[in-house]
Each structure stands twice: as C-alpha cells, then as structure tokens.
C-alpha cells in the first residue's frame, strides 16, 4: 500500500519560489503545513500511544467496502466493522477502565437548523444506526456525569470510498479509543466516541444522537473530526464558543494547528459547507473544537478521496495531538460549565482568537484583550499620524492624500489586470479553469497581471506625488534643482511606504469595529513595519534630508508578518483553487469567468496587501523595466502552457466533478390522476465551470448540450447540461413513479388540504413546498402515525420550504402532508407563470443499463460528485399544481 509523502498542494507553493520573498514564504508554508511526523508502528507507539500504521488498517478496511452512503448494504458492513473494532477495544481495555459499547438505533426525527448551509430546510431522518462507546475510570463514579464527546461519521456520499471524508477520522478515533482504554483509570471524566451515520445527508447522525441518546445529557464538550480534502495537517477551523477547549489544546498539543481566519471564513458562509459541530453548538449548546483535513480539497466527495492520496503522517499528526488533548482535559479537576445563562453571556464576550506559528506553537488570546490591544494600537497610530500631519501642515496632508491615492490606484489596476485575464481565459481555453490540476499556473495567469497592475497603479500615484513634492521643494531656493529632484524621490518613497501602514490601519479599524477574529493579521502587518520604520528611518531633526529607505527596514519589518501569515495565505489560495471543481451549485447558473474572478480577486488582494511595502522600493530603482519584462514573460509562458495543452486542466487524480442521472420526469401530469407525457432521459451536468463538449465527444450516446431545457432537481436547477433520450425508456416502470394524491381539500374560512405522499420505496427524497401559497404545514409518517414535523412557524428561501428526507433501508415511505393555505384560493392565473404547489424528487439506488454504459465511457479526468442535495444516478420528478 503506497501513499504520498509529499503534500498534494506542494506544486502550488513551489511555484512561488522564483523570487526571494516567495522562497521564504514557500519555506514557511512547507514547515507549517507540510512538515509531518513520522508514522509509528504499534511497537513504537506502545499500548498507550497512537500508531498511524494501526489506524491505516481501519482506513483500508473501510475504503475497501467502496462507497457506503446511508441505506446501502456497504454502510451496514462498515457499521458492523466499527462495532466489532469497538468490542475488541472493550475486551482488551485496562482492568480499571470501564468500556461500554452501544449499538444505537435512532428513532425518526426532524432537524431544523437556524443558520448555515441548511437554513430554510427541515431535515428528516429515520432508521439510522450509530456505534457509541464510552470510556470511563471504573472506580470514579462521578466520571460519567461530565463527559467529553469525540464524533465523526462513518457514512460517505455515493461517489467516493471516503478515505479522507471520513474513514481517516473514524480510524483516528478507534486508535485513540484503544490507547485511552489503557489510560482512563487516571481520568476524572468519561470520553464518549460517537461513530455516527447520516452526516452526509444533513448532519442527521449528530442530531439524532444529541436529541435521543441518554448519554448525551452528560456531555459538556464536543470534538468533531472532519475532512474537506484528504490528509495533511488536520487543523482547528472552529472553536468555542467557550475558549477553555482551545486553550487546553494549545497547551498540550505536540503539533498545534489552527487558524482563526478559517473560522471567520467558515462562519461567514464563504465556504459552503456544514459539519456536525453546528449541531453540537446550535442544538445542544456545547463548546468544543472542530478539526478538518483540507489538503487537496479538489478531491472532496469525488472518486479521488482514496487511500493512495492520503499523505503519510496525516493520521499520526491528528492522533498525537488528540491523545494528548483528551488525556489532559479528561484528567482536569476543572471543567467549564457552559450550559448556564451566565456562562453563555460571559463566553460571548470572551471568544478565543488563535493561530499557530509554523505548526509548533499556538497563540491564543481573548476577544476582550483583542479589543483593548487593537484600540490601543489604533489610538496610538492615529495620534502619531495626527501629530505628524499637524507638524507637517498642508504639504504633509496633501502628501498623505496622494500616497493613499497611489494605494487606491494600485488596487484598481491590480484587480483590473487580473480580472481581465480571468475574463478572457475561458475564451481561449477549452476549460475556464485550466489550472485546477496544476495550481502553480495561477502565479503566471493571475498573480503576474495583478503584480504588474499594482506596480503600474502605484507608479502613477508615485509620479503625481513626486510632482507635488517637487513643487513644494522648488520654493526653497537654497537647494539646486538636481538636489531637489533627488530629495523628492526619497521623500516620495517614504510616503508610499507609510501609506502601506495606513492601509493596514484602516483594515485594523474595520476589523476591530466588527470584531473579526482574524484582525490580528492587520495588527502584525501594521505594527511590525511601522515599528521598524520608526526605529531605523524616522528622525526628529527637521533639517535632515531624506535618504533612500534601508533594505533592512523592509526585511526586518516584514519578517514577523510573513512568518505569521505567509503559509496561511498560500494554504487559503490552495483551498480557493481546489473548491472550483464544485463552484457552480446550479450548474450553468453562473458565468464561466466567475470562478476565475474569485481566484484572481483573492490573489490580487493578497498581493496588494502584502507587497505594498515592497513596491515602495521599486519606483526609484533601475529594476522597473526588468521586473516588468520578467512579469510579462511569466504571464506569457503560463498562457502558452495553457494554450498548448501541455498541462491538462484536470487529471485522473484531480478530476472534474460531474453527475450522470437517469431522470424520469412526471411533472405537469396531474390531470385526473393519470400519468401523461412522461419523459425519460439521462442528464449529464457539472458543478465545475465550463462546457461539457470534450466529455460528450468521448461518451457519445446521443447527448445534446445547451440551455434549452432546464432540469429542476428541487434543491437545485441545471441551467446548462447535456441530455440524451437514447435507451432511457427501459429499466423502470410507471409503478415506481412516486405519488402526490390530494386526499381532502376543505375550503372553509381557512383552507386545509391533505396530501398523501407515496415515495414508492425511496428512502432518500426532497420535497419543496410553495410558501407563497402555504403558510404552514404538518408532516406525518402514515404507517406509524408519527408526527415528524408539527405545525409552527417555518422559514424558507426563494419562496420554498424544503423537506429533505434520508433514512435507512427500513425507513417509512408513506406520508401525510397537511397544508394550511394563506388564502382560500390561489391568485396565480397564468398557467405559464404558475409555480407548482409541491415539487418532489425521489432518488433510487440503482444504475440503469444506459447509465452504466455512460459511466464506463466517462473520461478519466471526470468523477461523479455527491452531496446531500444532489441526486444519485436515478431520480423521479413529480409535482402538484396549485390549481389541482
């Protein structure tokens, strides 16, 4: 079994090594994120240690089962494997340790989250099975009263074997449990390991456990293990709300890894994803930590989430960190009480801001301290600027304004040049994102134009500033014109340098006002260069003539900011690039250049923020022409590589995300309850930007691509895709089509309609309810007479409330839906403009002959992509009109 020793994103970082500053940044990245511990064998780790080699055996066993989504036979096998492994741990535990293993069969339930990815939806589940293990010291009776939860999910999406997401997490947990079962006699708290199912269908496993299992009432801290890629260092990307957990982790972790900026991006919605940690925080009110692997994020939920791409040392890194952390917190005599109102109010004022330095040390401080620190720095900076401008008078104020104008022009030109490249790239390349498999290409395609734009923009500002300063100095007759010109050059250089710190001061003020945790980046990029400038360059003697800025000022001033943020910025760029394979949530619904704009804008912004000090040195040097030509050459070479096709946009290991769905479309066929004009076809679409011309050429099978027919899959719509009707009428029958039957329609003072839903055996489906017509509804399991969704206020998005159902093989398939109308009759009159009252999509676990043939012909650079809202390979569509 061979696995990679080099991180998958190394190619991207290595590309930046052409220049000195880039080399140092690359070295920082490698040390911070690529420096992995050596995997340990069972003998090296010992009975109480963590062995990656042993954990990998679990990963191998789970991935060999293939994809194991909810309701599949392979998931049953995976659950049984985990159960057997836990029972083995139970048998071999230390004699003073009590290990309890529970095979938990959850009841039906409904999960309605108020924020994040699933906002405006009700997630319904049934027939889910989890494995729960509690490890406690046998002779500490109160240990079970306060527990620590460690959680991850066994299930995968249908398109991947899930080595990273999240067999690696399950394997780490089992190896942790084995080790802790030999230590726990010295602990004061219990540790509960939850191996849940249903996470990939809407965080259902975590919700069913936290709302139904009796042990959940004892939990006071939740640790969630996740993956949005495969391997690398598993870092903290969500912490809190109470800071105790992250503080303890930072104090004991051998290889601490975590960034507040990742938490800010995730909570802002910029990263479209959700984890079980949301349930633990939102539903249970718990604090804790959320870890994730993010290396090679392009493989997320595709066929390439496989053990061959799992980097050596990844599991060892997480395992050693988690083992030290769990043993520490479980043995601690102090444990935060986070369930009381007073504790929650205190916590909201004391969130933790955290970041690691080179993966060896973690800095943590509270929001309250950040407010004081940032306010102090802001006030001192404003005082210095005010004093400086007061002493310099109008010329100083005008110089500041012109130097800030140069910064503004730098931003405008950098963004403009990079956006131009991003816009034209789809016009000259068969893929709008030709750099996904080779991320270093963005250095030439976007960073080079952005750098050139930044240089030109700032240079224009520099010329205006120099012209103004020359007019000011020309009034001083005691100096010759040649001397005045030299003085003006050096003075303008200094103003541009100081404008860089003014830029970061503005960002620090904004970040502090909105209490953004990652404002610490603005702090270090402001304070370090400003302090170095004041120490090496500033003078209190007005008569002293300015000199060129020292190179030491730049090197010393940027050393700390680059050390703290250089690796993080590169990592974020890699994540942004990798995420492009799943950018288009409604395939064809966004312009092809949009993904390029996101990458180009991100890179241009990074360059403007980080190179503003460096560029100040360039304008008076003789290297401007050489730098310009070198940048143009880099852009030209990168463009030539793309046009020549030497480097393909996608490869077998970094594939384009596609979906192949055999659709039986029975929408618009409600008249007199008879099925009419049923349409059957195979839909091919992609969440990766770009046309499907090359793919269709290789597959053939009569596909026609375009925007002529929009396919509404209820949770999303395919605006651009390819359809074929060839052989699509076989391998299904009309008896499999789900039913929406109006059983009763009472039109009194308040109109109430009862609809019977028969999903025809499907245990994975989505139903959209038109909230422009329906103000409330009740949803029941007919067979068991169980109310799943009661009447009550319900949200929605875009005029729809979505019910998303997922369950095991024995989940119910007959339901009653009671609708309460907003009015006694619909105001919709135009049949063409009328939206249906209900939309239903049912997914079936089967692959028809035509679908199987298409999948066999799918190019190697393509992979099926799964998520909670997307269909599998066979789906039925039904609807119910408003005027039924």
N, C-alpha and C positions, 0 to 999 in steps of 0.2 A: 504494500500500500504506500504509494508515493504521494507526498504532499509538498506544497510550495514552501520554500524558506524565505522567499522574497515577497514583500507585500505587493498585492496586485496593482496598487497605485503608484509604485515606485517610478514607473516610466514618466508619470506626470511631474513628479518632483525633480527627477534627474534632469529634465529638460531645461529647468531654470538655472542650471549650473554653468551657463556660458559667461556670466559676469560675476565679479567678486561678491557683491551683496547677495546675489542669488545663490551662490555656492554656500555662503554661510547660512542662509535660510534653509536650503536643502539639507545641510548637515544638522540643523536644529530639528527639522521635521523627522529625519531618519532616527535621531536619538530619542525624540519624544514619542513617536508613534511606530517606528519600525524596529526598535531595539527590543526583541522579545526574549523572555527567559528560556533556558533550555528545558525541553520536556523531560520529566522524571519518570523512571520506571517505578513499579510497585516497591522493589527492593530499595531504591534510592529514597523514595518518599517515606517509607516506613508505614506502620499500621495507622499512625495518626496524621500522616501528611497527605498531600494531594499529588496524584500521579496523572499526568496527561495521557500517558500510554494506556492506563486502565480506562480513563474516560473515553478515549477514542474507540475502545471496543464497543461501548454503548452507542456511539455515533454510527459506527459501521453497522451494527445490528439493526438500528432503526432505519437507516437510509437504504439498506438492502431490501426493505419491505416495499420501497417505492413510495410514491405519493400516498399520504394517508389523511385525506380530508374527513370531515365529520360524516358519519353514516356509511363509511366504507368498511369493507372487511379488513383492509390493511390497518385501519385505525384500531379496530378491535385487537388485532395482533400486536400492535405497538403498545396499547394499554396493558395487555397481558404480559408483555415483556417487562414493562416498567414495574408492574405489580410483583412479578417474580423476583426482580432485582431487589425491590424493597423488602420482600420477605426474606431474602438471603441476608440482607443487612440486619434485619430483625434477629435472625438466628445467630449471627456472628458478633453481635454487639457485646460490649464490656458488661460483666455481670452486675455492675452497679448502675447500669443505664437501662432505662425502660424505653423500648421502641414499639410504638403502636402503628399498625398499618390498617387503613380503612379504604375499602373499595366503595366509593361513594357514588350512588346513582341519584342524580339530581331530579327533582320534580320540575314540571313545566313552570316557566316564569317569563316575566317581561322586564326589559331593561330600557329605560328611557333616560339617556344622558342629556344634561342641560347644555353642554358645550362640546366643542371639538368636532371631529370628523363625522360623528353620528347625530349631531344636533338636528332636531326636527324629525326624528325617526323613533319608532318603537321596535326594539329588537326582541323577538320572541324565540324561546328555545324550549326544547323538550328532549327527554331521553338522552341526556348527557352523562357520561361516566368519567369519574376522576379517580386518581390514586392520591391518597393523603397519608402522610407519615409524620408522626410526632415523636420527637426525641427529647427525653426528659431525664434529669437525675432521679434515680429510683427513690432516694431517701430524703428528697426535698419536696414535701407535699405541696407547698405553695408555688412551686415552679410552674405548674400548669395554669395558674391564674393569670400570668402575664407571659404572652408568647410572642415570638418573632416569626413572621411569615416569609418564606422564600418561595417564589412562584415562577412558573413558566408553563408553556403549553406543549403538549405532545402533537397535536394535530398540525397538518400543513395545508396549504392550498392544493388544488388538484393538479397543478402544473409542475410540482417540484418534489423531490425527495426530502428537501428541507434539512440539509446538513447544517447550515448556519441558523436558519429560522425554522424550528429552534431545537433541533436534535442536539446541537452543541450545548445549549442551555440545560436541557434535560440531563445530558451526560455529566455536566459540571455539577449539577445538583445531586445526582446519585453518588458521585465520587465524594462530594462534600459530606453527604449524609453518612457514607461509610466511615470517613475519617472522624466525624463528630461523634458517631456512635461509640468510639473508643475514648473520647474526651469528656463526654457530657456529665460524668459523675462529679466533675468540679464546677458545674454550671449552676446558676440560680434561676434561669428561665428555660422554658421549653422552646424548641425550634420546630416549626411546622413546615414541612416541604409539601407544596401543592403541585402535583403534575396534572394540569387540567386539560380539558378538550373544549373546543368551541371558541377559542380566541380568534381564530382567523375569520369567523363568521360574525364578529361583532362584540368581542370581549365577553362572550356569554359564559365561559367557564369560570372566570373570576367572579362574575355577578352571581351565578348560581351557588358558588361556594360561600361567598361572603354573606349572602342573604338566607342560606338554608342550613349550612353545616353547623352543628353545635360548637365545634372548636373555634369558630370564627369570632365568638363573643369574647374570647380571651386574648385576641391579637391586639397588640399595641404598636407594632411597626411592620411595614410591608416592604419587602425587597423583590423587585421584579427583574427578571433576566430576559432580554430581548435581542433581536438581530434585525438590522436593516441593511445587511450586507453579509459578508462571510469572513470571519476571522479578524485578525489584527488585535489591537488592544480594545477590550471591552471597557468603555468609559461611561461615567455618570453623565446623563443628559437631562435628568430631572431629579431634584432633591427637595426634601421638605414636605409640607410647609415648615415643620419644626426642624431647627438646624442640628439637633443632637446627633442624628444618624451620620450626617456627612462629617461632622466634627470628629466623631469616633473613628470613622473610616479613614480620614486623613491622618489620624494619629497612629494608626496601626498598619495600614496597607503597605505592602512591600513595594508595589509599583503603582502608586496612585495615579489615576487618570480621570479627568472630568473637566468640563468647561461650562461656565455659566452662559456663555454666548449660545451654546447648543440648546440650553433650556429656554432662553429668550426666543430663539427661532422656532422651537417646537411649540411653545405656548402661544406664539403669535399666529400660528396657522400657516406659516410659510412652508413648513414641512407637513404635507398632507398624510398624516398617519396617526395611529392611536395605539396605546398599549394598555395592558391590564392595570397598570399603575393608576390610570384615570379612574377606574372603578374603585380602587382602594382609597384613593383620595376623596373622590366625589360622593360615593355611596357610603363607604364605611368611615370616612373622616380620619383616615390614617395618614401618618407621615412615614417617610422612608426614602428609598433610593431606587432609581430606575437605571439599569445598565443596558448598553446595546453595543453589538459589533456593527461597525459601519464601513469597514474596508470593502472595496469593490462592490459598492452599492448597486451597480448596474445589474448584478446577478439576482437581486432581490425578487423572490417569487417566480423565478424562471428555472429552466432545466439545469442551469449552471450553479445553482445552490447545491453543490455536491462536495463530497469529502475530499476529492482531488484538489480542490481550490482552497481548502482550509489550511491556513498558514500554521506552520509549526510554532509552538509556543503560545498560541492564542488561548487554549484552554488552561494551560499552566498559569498564564498571567492572571486570568479571572479567578481561577481556583485558589491560588495562593492568597490573592487579595481578599476573597470572600471568606476563606477559612480563618484568617487572622481576625477579620472584622466580626464574624459571627461568634467566635470564641470570646472576643473581648466584650461585646455588648451582652451576650448571654450570661457572662460571669459578673457583670457590673452590678454593684449593690444599688446604684441609682438608675432609675428608668423614668423617662419623661411621661407625665400624664397629659396626653394630647386630646382627650375626649371632653374635658370640661370647657365651659364657655370662656372662663378666664384664661385658660391655656391657649385657646384658639385666638383670642384677642391679642395676647402677648406675642404669639407666633407671627401674626400678620405684620407686626411691627419689627420683627427680628429675623426676616428671611436671610438665608446664607448666600453670600457671594463667594464663588470658589473658582479656582483654576489651578492646574498643575504646571510646574516648571520642569520641562524636559522629562516628564514622567517619573521623577524621583522625589519631588516634594510638592505638597499641595498647600496653597494659600487659601485661607478661609477667614472672612470677617462678615459681620452682620450688616444688614441694611441701615440700621441706626448709626453705626460707626461710619458707614459709607456716606451717609447724609452729612455728618459732621466733617469728615475728611474732604469731601468734594466741595462743600460750602466754603471751607477754609481756603482751599486752593483757588476756588473761583474768586472769592473776595480779595485774596492777595494778588491774584493776576489782574483783576480789574483795578486795584489800587496802583499797581505798578504801571499799567497802561495809562491810567488817568494822570498819574504824576508825570510820566514821560511825555504825554501829549500836552500837558499844561506847561511843562518846561520848554518844549519844542515849539509851542504856539501853532499858528495856522499851517506852516510848512510841514510840521510833523503830522498833523491831522490829515492834510492832503496826501502826504506820502503813504500813510496808513490806508487811506481810501484807495489809492492807486495800486498798492500792493495787494489789497484784498480783491481789487478788480482783476489782477493778474491770476489770483487763485480761482476766481469765478470763471475767467476765460479758459484756464487750464481744465476745469471740469467740463465746460461746454464743448471744447474741442476734443477732449479725450473721449467723452461719451459719444459725441457726434461721429468721430472717425471710427470708433469700434462698432457703433450702430450701423454705419454704412457698410462695413464689412459683414456684419451679421445679416443685413438685409439682402445683400447681393449673393451671399454664399449659397442659398437654396436655388438661385437662378443658374448657377454654373456647376453645381454638383448634383448627382442623382439622389443623394440624401441631404436633407437640410442640416443634419448634424454629423458631418463626416469624421468627427474627431472622437466619437464615443469610445471606440476600441483603442484609440491612441491619444489619451488626453493631453500629452505634451504639445500636440498641434495647436492648442489654443494659445500657446505662448506666441507663436508666429501669426496666427489668424486674428486674434483679438488683442493680446497684450501689446504686440508691436504697433498696430494702429493707435491704440489708446495711449501708449507712451509717446508716439510721435505727435499726437494731438495735444497731449499735456505739455510737451516741450514747446510746440508752436504757440499754444494759447498763452502759456506763462511768458513766453518770449515777447509776445505782443504787449502784454502788460508791462514787462520789463522795459520795453522801448518807450512806452508812454511815461513810466515812472522816471526813467533816465532823462527824458526830455524836460520833464517838470523840474527835476532836481538841478539840471544844468541851468535852467532859467533862474532858479533861486541862487545858485552859486555865482552866476555871471554878474550879480550885483556887487560881489566882493572883488574889488579892483586889485587887491594886493596879491592875488594869485594869477599866474598865467593861464591861458586857455587850455594848454596841454595838461597842466596840473589839475585844473578843474574837471576836465574830462575823466582823468584817472580817479579822482576823488568820487565823482558821481557814480562811476561803475561800481566801486567798492561799497558805496553807501546804498545803492540800489540792491546789490547782492544781499546786504544785511537786512534790508526791509523785506525782501522776498522770504528770507529765512524766518524772520519774525512773523510774517503773515501765515506761515505754516503753523506756528504755535497758536496764532489767533484762531485759525480754522479749528484746531482741536479744542480750544477753549469754548467755542460756540457749541461744539458737539458735547462737551462735558456739561455745559449748562442745560442743554436739552435733555441729555440722558439723566441728569440728576433731577430735573423737574418731573420727568415721567417715571422716575425710579426704575430705570432699566439697569439690570444687574451688570451687564457687560460694559457699562460706562467706565469700568476700571481700565479698559483699553484706551479710552480718551485720556484718562488720567496719566498713564505712563507715557503716552505719546506726546503729552503736553509738558509734564514736569521734567522728564529727563533731558530732552533737547533744550528746554528753556534754562534749566539749571546749568547745563554745560556751557551754553552761550553766555550766561551771566558770569560764570567763573573764568572762562577763557577769553571772552571777547569784549565784554562791557567795560566801560571806563567812566569814571566820574569827572574826567577832565574835558570840558567842552572844547578846548583849543586843540585837542589831539585829533589829528586827521585819521579817517578810517583806513584800515588796511584790509587786504583780502582775508576772507574767513579761513581759519586754520582747518586743515584736514582732520586734525584731532577733535575739533568741535563736532564734526559730523560723525566720526567713528565712535567717540565716547557717548555722544548724545543719543545715538540710535542703538547702542549695544543692548541696553535693557529692554526697550520696546520690541526689538527684533527677537530677543531671547524669549520674551514672554508670549509674543503673538505670532511670530513668523511661521511656526509649524502649524498653528491653529488655522491661520489664513489659507495655507496650502491644503489642509485637510478639508476645509469648507468648500474650497474650489473643486476638489475631487468629488465631494458629495453632490454639489450642484450639477456637475457634468454627468455623473452616473445616474442621477434622477431623471435625466432627459428621456430615458427609454420608457418611462411611464408618465410623461408630462401631460399628454392630452387625455383628460378624463372623459371627454366626449369626443371620440376620435373624429378628426376633421373639423372640430368646432373652434379651433384656434388657428391663426395664421402660421404658416410654416416657419416664419422667421422668429416667432415669439420665443422659442427655446434659445435660439442664438442671442436674442436681445437680453434674456435673463443672464446667460453666461457672460456675454460681452459687457453688460452693465455692471455685473459683480466684479469682473476683473478690472474694468476701468476705474470703478470706485476704489478698489484696493490700491491701484497704482497712484491715484490722486491723493489718497490719504497717507500712504507710506513713503512716496517719493517726493513729496512736496519740499522736504528739506534738501534732498539731494539735488533736485533740479535747480535750486538757487545757485549752486556752484557752477552750473554748466554755462550760463549765459555770458560769463566773462572769460571763458576758457577758449582754447583754439580747437577743441574737440567737437564742436557742434556739428560741423559738416560730416565728420567721420561717424559720429553717433547716428546722424540722420540716415546716411547711406547704409550703415550696418543694420539699422532698424528696417529700412525698406528692403534690404536683401533678405532678412529673416522672414518678412512677410511674403516676399516673392517665392522663396523656397518652399514655405509652408503651403502656399497656394498651388504651386507646381506639384507638390506631393499629392494634394487632394485631387487635382485635375487629372493627374496621370493614373490614379487608382492604385498606386504602389502600396498605399496603406488603406485597406478597406474600412468603411465606416463601422462595420460590425464583423465579428468573428464567431467561431463556434463557442468560444468561452465568454465572449461579451456580445450577447445576441440581442437582436431587435425583438421587442415584445409584440406578439400578435395573438389574436384569438380566432379560432375556427369554430363556428357554432351552426349546427343544423337547426333551423328555425321552422316551426310550424305555426304560421300566423293566422289565427282565427279571429282577429279583431274586426269589429264592424259587422258581425254576423249574429245579431241577437234576434232578428225578426222572427216572431212566433216560436222562438226557442229552437229554430232549425239552423244547422250549420250550412252556410253557403259560401262559395268562393274562397275556400280555404287555400292559402298559399303556403307552399313549402319550398325552401331554398337553403343554401349554405351561405352564411355571411362570414367574410374574411375582413378583419379590421385590425388596426394597430394603435396603441397608445403612444407609440413613438412617432414624432413628427415625420411627415413625408408620404409620398405616394407609394402604392404597392405594385408598381409596374414590373420591376425586376422579379418580385416574388411570383406574380401571376404568370409571367413568361415561363418560369421554371415549373410551376404547378400545372398550368394549362387548365383542364377540366371545365372550360367554358366560362370562366369568370369574366364579368364586365364590371369595371370600376368607375366610380364617379359619385356625384352628389344628387343624382336623380331620385333615389329612393332613400329616405331617412328611416332607419330602423330604431324604433323606440323600445329599449330593453327595460323600461320603467325606472331603473335607478340611474340610467344614462342613455344618451342617444348617439347613434353612429351617424354623423353628418357626412363623412366620406368613408366609403368602404367598397368592397367588391362582392358581388353576388353571382351565384350560379344556381340554375334550376335543374342541372343535369343530375338525373338519378336521385333527386331529392324527394320523390314521392313514395319511396319504399322505406321499409324498416320501421314504420309507425302506422297506427290506425286511429280512426276518429274516436274510438272508445278511450284513448289515452288523453284526449283534449280536456283540460280542466273545465269545470262548470261554474258559472255565476248565475244562480237561479233566484229570481225575486219571489220569495215565498209569501210576503204580505206587504202591502203598501197602504197605510192608514193615513188619509188626508183629512185630518180634523183641524183643530186650532193649531196643532203642532204636527207636522208631517213626520211619521216614523215609518221607515222601510226596513224590512228584514230580508237579508240576502243570505242564501245558503251557498257555501263555497266547498267544492269538492276538488282537491288538487290531484286526484287520480293517482295516488301513491307517491307523489312527490313530497319529500320532506325538506326541500330547500326551495323557497319561493319568495317573491316580493309582491306586495300589493300597494298600489298608490290610491289614496282617497282624495277626491277633489274637495279641498277645504273652502273653495269659493261657494260651493253648494251645501256642504255638510259642515255643521258647527261642532258636532260631537258624535261619538260612536262607542259601541261596546262590542267586544270581540270574545267569542266563547268557543271552547272545544266541545263539539256536539256530542261525541261519543262518551266522554267522561263528565259532561255537564259542568265543566270547569270554566270559570270566568278568567280569561287571560289578560284582557285589557278592560278595566272598568270605565264607566262614564267619568268624565272630568276634563278639565281644560287641556288641550293638546296643541302643540306648536306645529309648525310646518315650514316648508321652504318652497318658494315659487308656486304657491297655491296648492301644494300637495303634502299630505302626511303619508310617510312610507312605513309600512309594516314589513319588517324583514325577518323571515322565519327560517330557522335551521334546527334540525334535530337528528337524533339517531334513527336507526332503521325502524324502531317501534314507535316513532313519533306519530301523533294524530294527523289525519288528512281530511277530516270533515269538520267544518266550522260554521258558526252562525255569526253574522255581522249585522248589528242593529245600527241603523243610520238615523241621526236626528238632523233634519234639514234646517237651513237658515230661513227658508220661506216655503210656502206650500207648493209653489211651482217654480220652475226654472225660468230665469229671464233670458236664457240663451235661445235665440230664434234661428240664427243662420246655421244650417247644418254643416257648412264648410268650416265655420269658425268654432263650432261647438267642441269643447273638450269633454272627454268621457267622464262619467261619474266615478268609475273604478277602472284601474288598469292592473292586470295580473300577468306575472311571468313565473312559470314553474320550470325548474331545472331537473333533468332526469340523468341518472348515472348510466349512460350508455353511449357507445360510439357506433354510429351507423356505418354502413359499408362505404358510402361516398365520403364521409368524414374521415374514416380510417385511410382511405386512398389519398386524400388531400394531405393528411398529416404525414404520410410516408414520403410524399413529394415535397414537403416543406423544406426550403433551403436550410443548410446547416447554420446559417447566420441568423436564423429565426428561432424563437422559443415561445411556446404558449405562456401566457401571463395570467395569473389568478389573483383575485382579491375578493373581499366579502361581497361586493356589489356586482361582480361580473358573472355571467353565466358559465356553466361548464361547456361541454361540447354538444349538448342537445337541450333545446328550450321550446316551450309552448307559450304563445302570447294570446291573451284574451282581454276583452274589455266589456264594460257595461255602459251604454249611453245614458245621458242624463234623462232624456225623454224616452224611457223604455216603455 
